[in-house]
Amino acid sequence: MEIVEREFGKANLSLETGRLARQANGSVLVRYGDTMVLVAATAAPGSGAGADFFPLSVFYVEKAYAAGRIPGDSLNVKHDCLIVKR
């Protein structure tokens, strides 16, 4: 586990690797003030060999449970998955 902390603006910026999402090829937990974001990336073995680009998929899941709201439609695929193509 490695942690890097720096004073950035009016809050502390912290980057932490090696503790969460260990099955991903790479992950970082970013903390800035009261905000926390986990970023994880995976790739298939040999997927980048000889290619000048690769398709990018971004999965975004908004968790509103901490604010006391439970969303009714949790299977909204168009909202949760954005597929970016070149």
C-alpha positions, -999 to +999 in steps of 0.1 A: +000+000+000+013+034-010-001+068+001+009+102-013-005+133+004-002+169-007-018+202+003-038+213-027-058+245-026-077+247+007-078+209+013-056+179+015-052+157-016-045+120-009-038+092-035-037+057-022-029+025-041-027-012-033-055-015-007-088-016-026-097-033-059-068-057-059-082-078-087-080-048-111-048-042-131-046-008-114-066+012-089-063+044-069-084+059-041-085+097-044-095+118-015-099+156-016-115+172+014-147+154+021-148+138-014-136+103-021-134+085-056-123+050-063-108+045-099-101+010-111-089-001-146-087-036-161-075-049-194-074-083-211-040-099-216-025-088-249-054-065-257-032-035-266-007-053-288-005-038-323-037-017-319-036+021-323-067+024-301-090+004-279-127+007-271-133+025-238-163+017-215-171+038-185-194+024-158-209+051-135-231+041-106-245+069-084-249+058-048-276+079-032-282+056-002-260+077+021-283+107+016-314+086+025-326+082-011-331+048-027-336+050-065-365+031-080-350+021-113-316+005-107-315-012-141-312+020-162-284+008-185-282+039-207-276+061-176-251+037-159-230+027-189-215+050-214-196+034-243-171+057-261-160+046-296-134+062-318 
